[in-house]
Amino acid sequence: MLTKRIIPCLDIINRRVTKGVKFKNNVDLGAPVKMAIGYSEGGCDELVMYDITASAEGRPIDIGMVQDIAKSIRIPFAVGGGIATLEDMSRVLLAGAEKISVNSLAVQNPDIIAQGSRAFGAQCIVLGMDPVATSDTRTCPSGYEVTTRGFREHKGMDAVEWAKRAEQLGIGEIVVNSVDADGTRDGFELKVTRMIAEAVRVPVVASGGAGCPEHLRDAFNVARADAAIVAGLLHTGEYSIKRLKDALDSFGVPMRMHW
Amino acid sequence: MIAIVDYKAGNLTSVQLAFSAIGREAVVTSDISAITSADRVVFPGVGAAGSAMRHLTDLGLLPAIRAVAANGTPFLGICLGTQILLNHSDEDNGVETLGIIRGNTQKFKPSDPWQKVPQIGWNRIRIEKKHPLLDNIEDGSEFYFVHSYYPAPDNFGSVLCTTDYADISFASMLGCGNVAATQFHPEKSGRIGLRLLENFTRWNP
């Protein structure tokens, strides 16, 4: 049976792992390579690294950082932040990552999804999206709107429609990241995650808001996500992956329990 | 020397990094003589069967792949590299592939829409047949998979492992003489995957 994945997320600023609340007030949490090795050996199923200031600073992703992490872990590794061109994608893959996450820049230029998918295969290209609830259901019938640039820009685009379009363009997986939940540890935004999971045939990853094992259980069982991204509750040491997985296993969620 | 065949089918760095993690040097190459003279050949790949076959043809690599598969060189296919060892793939409206292992490659068609395609994540292997590459790997171990298509060999005798997904039990590892092939990614499957690669470096078929 295919197991549900737990994916720790390393948000990088100046080669340090940081964590904010609703994408603000980031605090320093440690050295990326050391944390990556710790999570990998601790039983995480995949790892994601976001160079969170690359897009805003208009610079390419920190490729040295990608290489250092890729060299030190032997589990799937996804990378996002500042990826605008096929060239950027190729550099990230050559550095040893297997998935490329596109977000703001794919909204500006959706064709990058199709190009990346053709060049490297759909399984390489992950769409990260940052939906927020909106009352403007004329523009956004699902009640969720796509935002970009760390939730700063509202795009007047329906989140579920965007997910479907990205699937047609050749995305291999979709990460649904909620700003309203990000860093709050109040639980994932289940409603929009489920709407998107129902609308597409590719796997969906819940992100933002994990505070306890029950939140992950709900992401898997209620929102029907295939994987969940966690940050704060692991980074602070409050939970280990093992402890999270033991709890989820006891709830009957299929987990990889040996590593 | 271990040669990792480079035919523009995606991510080969992680395969090379996995060998370096077990202290073995592997070169990523599309050079015909480097491939035919290698002690061991790894044939990885992600992406689509159609473009993979086109690249192999354009690079003139088809005879070299057939030669090493036929001459007893320990040979390991991974993911797309495994699928195109069969005769035919349903991908890209049907593609004739290498035909080194008899059978074809088919698409997952789950009856339950919640069984997503591609299958992405860790799934269990059921060991159907003992093989040196599976030494010290327990039945039921989990490996990392990313794929929409799966190998369907004609002969069950070539099936080393099976895995359950999308209503079926598919061949997740094949073995035929000096050719072994995994649908999963040993290079991305943590310690257990490295063990399989280590077994490969010691294998004398």
Interface residues (C-beta under 8 A of the other chain):
Chain A: M1 L2 T3 K4 R5 S40 D45 A70 K71 R74 I75 P76 F77 L93 L94 A95 G96 A97 E98 F120 G121 A122 Q123 C124 G172 E173 R201 V202 P203 V204 R224 D226 A227 R256 H258 W259
Chain B: G10 N11 T13 S14 L17 A18 A21 V46 G47 A48 L80 P113 W114 K116 V117 P118 Q119 I120 G121 W122 N123 R124 S141 E142 Y144 F145 V146 H147 S148 D164 Y165 H185 E187 K188 S189 G190 R191 I192 G193 L194
